[in-house]
Amino acid sequence: MSDAAKVFMGEVSSKQIPQNIEEAMLDEHWKMVVYDEMKALQENNTWKLPTLLDGKKTVVGCKWVFTMKYKANETVERYKARLVAKGNTIRILLSPAANLD
């Protein structure tokens, strides 16, 4: 492995990518990225809040996914956070709709 590759691997392994939103909220870099993503989702009218049935907490589950993008010189370009819907929940909702036209 080249020296540059070793340095890059050391840089990547020294940075901690959160596994969940609770971990992300403990770090200022990640916290700002999460707030920016939430702001963008609200500005784009990505969703609307439905009235839930009694005893229900969510309609479609979601989770946060965190990554870091690197520049060609192997320094961190930016932190990224995305709120993604859990696909299995969406499929469960669409299947009866498709079957019943």
Long-range contacts (C-beta under 8 A, 24 or more apart in sequence): 4-74, 7-74, 8-70, 8-74, 11-74, 11-75, 11-76, 12-68, 12-70, 15-68, 15-76, 17-66, 17-67, 17-68, 18-64, 18-66, 19-66, 20-63, 20-64, 21-64, 24-64, 24-66, 24-81, 29-79, 30-66, 30-79, 30-81, 33-66, 33-78, 33-79, 33-80, 33-81, 34-64, 34-81, 36-81, 37-81, 37-82, 37-83, 38-83, 41-83, 59-93, 60-85, 60-86, 60-89, 60-90, 60-93, 61-85, 61-86, 61-89, 62-86
